[in-house]
Amino acid sequence: MSRYSQLQTFEAVAQAGSLAAAARQLGQSSATVMRTIAALEARLHNTLLIRGPRGVELTPAGEQFAQNGRHILEQTTEAERSAAGLHASPNGQLTVALPLLMDLQIITPIALAYLNAFPDVQLNIQSSEGVPKLLKEGIDVALVLGQLPSSSEFAMPLGAVRPIVCASPAYLDTWGRPEIPDDLKAHRAVASTAAGYAAHWHFRSGRSIRSVKPMPVLTCTTQRAAIHAATLGLGLLRCMNFEAHDELHRGVLEPVLTGFAPADVPVQLIYRHGRRAEARVRTFVDFAAPLLRAHPAFQALN
């Protein structure tokens, strides 16, 4: 196997964090991938990977080799794309991963405008929890919440969002407006069993965080259903401000306890290859980023 092929195999393993996952991505057997890595380590007289029951980790030498090798692969890919004219015009399928409920409230109008501007691109929008592995999951661009781990992806800050508690004006007229987190003991709540929505609500109290577990009068299987129930006056709701942006903007939900809100959560676009990315990736990032930065949902509540 050529040195370039060994480099490609090592990069796939480093990105996937697993020999088996890299083998599936490369269309090879795990045994072939293991032999390739072993031959590479023998040629370099160094250990690049530490194998364990949960996958593989890079040694310090492996980290350095991965960084240098990734640069070589990207330069080679860029040369091939330039020769083939792939950067001339954006086309093909663009896969974008988003947090749940980000598509309906935030991205859809931007996506429609992008497709009107670049009609040769087919946009595939997926929901994703946490920080996806772009290469492993076949994702071109991802919008992620929270601090990012160190990675090879490029990140573009967009703003911040925040967890909030809100309710309909009708509910607040009937049950009153809570002034401090302890007031929640006398209130009704609407909850969701969807992944990522904890039973405890967290509030900032000075330099500490206080947790309160309200008693829900209604529990929904989706956050979208819980938001709708809150607009009907069934109880207080805990959500991210972007999830109910339209409802808050129209006044059918109102935030409460804003003085106790936890710290803002950063929002970022991540993608691979930076300015050397394919035209459909570069144009989407350049098109969407300024619109997202200007969106009021990403200004938190400050």
C-alpha positions, 0 to 999 in steps of 0.5 A, a space after each residue: 500500500 502506498 504512503 498516501 493510502 496509509 495516510 488516508 487510512 490513518 486519518 479515517 481512524 483518527 477521525 472515527 476513533 474506531 478501527 471498525 468505524 474507519 473500516 466501514 467508512 473506507 469500505 475495507 475489512 477491520 483486518 485490512 485497516 489494522 494491517 495498514 496501521 501496523 505497517 505505518 507504525 513499523 515504517 515510522 518506528 513509532 506507536 501512533 494509536 493506543 487500542 482499547 475496548 472502546 476504540 482507539 486514542 492517539 498517542 502524542 506522536 499520533 496527534 502530531 502525525 495526524 495534524 501534519 497528515 491532515 494538512 497533506 491530505 487537504 492540500 492534495 484534495 484542494 489541488 485535485 478539486 482545483 484541477 477538476 474545477 469543483 470550486 467554480 460553482 456550488 452544486 450537489 447535496 449539502 448536509 447541514 446538522 442542527 439542534 432540535 427545533 432550530 430548523 422550524 424557528 430559525 433555519 428554514 427561512 435562511 435555507 429557502 433564501 440560500 436555495 433561491 440564490 444557489 439553485 444547483 444545491 440540494 439541501 439536506 437538513 438533519 437534527 443532531 444532539 451534541 457535537 456531531 463528527 462531521 466526517 464520520 456522519 457525512 455532515 458538511 456543516 453543523 450548527 452546535 450549542 455549547 463549548 467545542 472540544 478541540 477538533 480539526 473542524 473550523 468554527 465560526 461564532 454566531 452568538 448565544 442562546 439561553 435556557 428560559 422559563 416562560 408561560 402564556 399571559 393567560 396562565 400568568 394572569 391566573 396563577 401569578 408571576 413567579 419572582 424567585 425560583 422557590 415560587 415554582 412550588 406553587 405553580 404548574 409546569 409542562 415538561 417533555 420527556 425528549 432527550 436533553 430536557 432534564 427534570 430539574 430546572 437550574 437557576 443562577 443564584 449569586 455565584 452558585 447554581 440552584 436546582 428546582 424540580 417542579 411538578 408537571 401537570 402535563 408531560 409531553 413526548 416532544 418539546 414542540 408539544 410542550 411548547 404548544 401546551 404552554 401557549 394554551 395556558 397549562 403551565 410554566 415551561 423550561 426551554 431554550 429561548 430559540 425553541 420558542 422564539 416565534 411564540 415569544 416574539 408574538 407574545 403568546 409566551 412571556 419569559 419569567 425569572 430572567 434575573 436567575 437565568 443561567 449563563 448564555 450558551 455559545 452558538 457556532 457553525 462548524 465545518 471542515 477544510 475552511 476556505 478550501 471547502 467545496 463551493 456549496 459549503 463555503 457559499 452556505 457558511 458565507 450566506 448563512 453566518 451573517 443572517 444567523 448572527 443578526 437573528 434576535 434568537 441568538 442575542 440571548 436575552 441581554 
